[in-house]
């Protein structure tokens, strides 16, 4: 599946079964949230993506 490939690309595959956004549940780190946001945009298969500092806050 394309979504699984994107999850692997942004290094979120280990979190693929985690529920996100539930109140009272430990959430994702800042880096993981940023990676998830990028992954969601990539899965939508846009013709172009504009990002403002997409790598800030990500590990090198």
Secondary structure, 3 states (H helix, E strand, C coil): CHHHHHHHHCCCHHHCCCCCCCCCCCCCCHHHHHHHHHHHHHHCCCCCCCCCCCCCCCCC
